[in-house]
Amino acid sequence: MSSSESGRQFINQPRQVVGEALEGCARLRHPDGSGVRLSDPASGMRLVVRDDWARDQVALISGGGSGHEPAHAGFVGAGMLTAAVCGELFASPTVDAVLAAIREVTGEAGALLIVKNYTGDRLNFGLAAERARQEGFKVEMVIVADDVALPDNPQPRGLAGTLLVHKVTGALAARGAGLKEITAVARRVADSCSTLGVAFNVGRHPGKPREQRAPELGLGIHGEPGAMALELGSDSDTHGVHAIMDTVVTALVQGHSRKDVGGDLPASGHLLLINDLGGCSALERSLLLEEALTHPSLQALGIHAVVGPQPLMTSLDMHGFSLTLLPLDSLLEEALSASCAPVAWPGVQPVTPLAHFSPSQDAVRTVSDEASDARRAQAKADCQERAARGVKSRAGLPGDPQVEQRLRAALEILLASEADLDRLDAISGDGDTGSTFASGARAVIEALEDCELACGDSGELMTTIGKQLAHGMGGSSGVLLSTLFTAAATRWKEQSDANGQAPLGQRWHDALSHGVARMQHYGGASRGDRSLLDALLPALEALQASVQSEKNASVQPDQQGEKQESATESKQEMRAGRVDWAAMARAARQGADATAEMAKARAGRSAYVPSAHLVGNSDPGAEAVARVFEALADAAEEAAG
């Protein structure tokens, strides 16, 4: 592999690159089952010929120097070229090679040579045509000179407009048109299309360093100097694609207007070909398409169809693009849209107005959902009406004062802990854990104040909290916690439908455990990875322990051998359940404190921080969880007292 000052290239020997590249392409067949044949390397010629050619139609031959791939060899196939004659990099093929191609493919119908307007191509193809005529072949030649970069240039260069000649003549030949008709249409297309390009740099020859050049307007496909160097400033207004596209389009339209295309432009508008000169990314090409189609001057011309944006007529890896305009009529539209075999031809795509839609923010609603929504809407209206009268009771909502009290306690502790958590996160992350959790808390408080939280319906409460965190918390933490609450709400509702008699504590454990499992599934963290899970999972284990303890106590006899409670009382207790908030808070605190001894994090930004910065400092997410459970325990104790 050869290297250069600008980096490495995927080549073997520079002198072999053209032949090896052609051999690679020739090993593949077109979707219609056809393929191409290559001339024997021993001949010293590089000819690419259709393998399904029967000499019963007009043959179309093009070519030139290599380095412009996929032009021209990539366009050999049914509906386009019959043969391509390839020279060395940026060097015209020999007269003998062109003449050999004519002999190989030309039958009674004759052949048309399609030639870019470069001196070497004109001379070699021209002399080959003369010699072929002398041998009795019917041969015509069309020279494409579509470049409008230099207004006073008596010999404009042949550029990407050549490919439009290939496509139109290929369609005509495929339907059996004669040489005279095809030649006339080819000349009309060649004379009426206009091309202009711009590039940040020239292409890099295999095995050689890239020539350092300033960005230029009208740079040639062989690296020839352009019409002018571009002065690109440091701000986005002077070097962004919008400003560059405006420069290109303005000059292109001016040059196009100077062409004599037989009177007024056709009412059917124009085709626009957007050609990647070899170095643009797919993202850049899409942006170029958007900028071109929204440019006022091109909209005024009426761009009804587009070819590209794709690498079509390149200059090795030149980082640039060109635009080609072609006035359309019904004959050209039909020919350009006709099917063809070469996969390098991207096809013609009609232009359509941009259409937007408003993404749905809610799931598909069922009849029962709509009834539930109506009840919640009425309850919210009642709540807001009472609030407006200064009545703080929320009895009209599906509410629970104890749940609301505990929820407020948890939210307020997150707001109060913002600075502490940010300072802790600054040691191992980017210092925003506190502000992130506080943002989530504010979003939930706002929903609470707006009477949007059904504190008496745990499933609906967790669903709404999940939505608020997704929109209001931000960052990965917001998505993870929203996933937890959303999945927990789903499991809670499933339990309500399947087994509404399960103990409350058990239902909470099952729902939250399911939510945590889904959070882990998407987030990838586990216990011991130094994350909020190191506090959350111990708290859930404490909840399960309290549930199991209560369950055992409900079926054990007392010291006098009597049952601890009657069967009726036992069922009531099982339905109510009990959550030992104090035990959960202790477990969460122990888990959070333990993260200070973890020398290596395996999740989040802390995974990239040296252990010296971690030891002795708790994980901020785990600390936030511990403080929330401590606030819940305090609120529960206050309510019990």
Order of alpha helices (4+ residues) and beta strands (2+ residues): beta-beta-alpha-beta-beta-beta-beta-alpha-beta-alpha-beta-alpha-alpha-beta-beta-beta-alpha-alpha-beta-alpha-alpha-beta-beta-alpha-beta-alpha-alpha-alpha-alpha-alpha-alpha-alpha-alpha-alpha-alpha-alpha
